[in-house]
């Protein structure tokens, strides 16, 4: 997936910093995604999809690799919900 993100960014003629501004994602994070060092959260994946105007097939693959609720809470899912 990282290679596809890089190709999409380069096809748009964007540097990491320009892509960062366009997608609303830190340029270092984009670099890590392109090099396979990180997986995106769903929110980051959606930002990249809209910022890069990704084709539906590429967008679906990116969302499939996204981690739901990444960075939302330091607590495990079972502990993060409070009893009513």
N, C-alpha and C positions, 0 to 999 in steps of 0.2 A: 504494500500500500504506500509506503514511503516514496518509492520511485514514481508512482502515479501522481502523488502530491507534488513532487519536485517538477515533473513534466508539466503539470497544470500551471504551476507558478511560473515556470520559464516560458510557457506558451503565452502567458499574459504579459511577459516581459518585466516581471516584478522581482526586485531584490527581496531579501528576507524582511527588511524594515518596511518596504512598501507593502508587501503581502500582509505583514503584521497589522499595519494600519487598516488595510482593506478588510481583513477578516476579524479584527479586534482580538487578536491572539498575540502573546509576546513572541518576538522574533526568535528568541532562544528556544521556545517551545516548538515553534514551527520547524526549526532546524532538527531538534530531537525527534520529531515525528517523521521527518523525511529520512532520517538516518536509522529509523527503527529502534531508537532508544526509549521511546515512550509510546503509549497508546493514548488516544484522545478520550476525553470524557464525551458524553453525548452532546453537551452544550458546546464544547470546542469543535466537535465534528460538524455540528449544524452551522456554526459560525464560518468554518472553512468552506462548507458546501455553498453557502450564500455568497461569501466574499469572493470565492474563486469561480462561482457559477458553474459548478461541476455538473457533468452529464449525469443523468439518473443512475446509470449502471455503476459509475464510480462513486456516486453519493451513497448508494446502497451498500457497497463494499466498505466504505469508510464507516458508516453507521454500524455495520455488522462487527467491526473491530472495536467500536467505542465501548467504554466501560461505564455502565449506568451508575449514577450518583457519585462518580469519582470526585474527590475533593470536597464533598458536601459535609462530611462529619468525620471526626476522628474515632467515633464509637462504632463498633460492629453493628450491622443492621438490626439485630435482635435487641440490642441495648439502646439504640437511638430512638426507638418509639416509646413514648411515655404513656403510662396507663391513664385512662380517662377518669 
